[in-house]
Structures are given as C-alpha cells and as structure tokens.
C-alpha cells in the first residue's frame, strides 16, 4: 500500500490537534473559501507550485517494502497590520509544534516502526502598506518501511 495518501490523511487529522493550532484551518489541498482565515495550513498544496509531493516505492529483501517521499504543505499567517515579527513568531510556533510531534513519533502513528519523517521549511515573507503575511512552505520527507 502506498504511504503517501495515508500520510496526507494523517496530517489532516493530526495538525488541528497540535499545541497552538486551535483556530488554524487545515485544508486538504488548496483553500476552498474566498475568505481564507488569518491562520491556515494547506496539506498537499503550495501556492504557485505544480507538485504536491512525490513518492518512490522500492522492493527490498523478502516482503519488506520501502517508500521514500515528500508531502508539500504551506502554513500561512497573516494580518491587516504591518507586523512581520508577530506573524513570523506565529508561523514558527506552528511549525515548531509540528516538528515536536514528529520528534515524539516519527511514524506519525501510521507508518511502520522503523519509518522516519522530518520537516524542511522555506520562509516566504510578504509585506506591503496594508498587510503582513508569513508563509512557510513545509516539506515533510519520509521513509516508510513495511
């Protein structure tokens, strides 16, 4: 069984339960509203990118199956004020909670016992005279062994 869709489903379930994530909308793919909330996260979607992630299965010795892959997501924190420091702090608090969850359980409760997962983050700040937006594009990389 391919792990990629299982991981996406787990993230959609897990992220809203993390510390500090109350009030953060978590979307399966792109936001589905015209009025996106101040804080939201897309799973399997990053604005202006064509790829939601990737996976590569490999058969190994015996019945062991390995899959390496990635899921791209985006954390967005925005305000109508000019306050980059506050939006940066808010966005990084969300990613820190996500990373903490992976340190406690790199299998995310759905991968085999010797599987691993980790995050890499690209920082994309945006600011003009009317608003501040801190975007963090997050790549969850995993190695699933089952």
Secondary structure as UniProt FT lines:
FT   HELIX           4..14
FT   HELIX           15..17
FT   TURN            19..20
FT   TURN            22..23
FT   STRAND          25..28
FT   STRAND          39..43
FT   TURN            47..48
FT   STRAND          53..59
FT   TURN            62..63
FT   STRAND          65..79
FT   HELIX           84..104
FT   TURN            106..110
FT   TURN            113..114
FT   STRAND          116..127
FT   STRAND          132..145
//
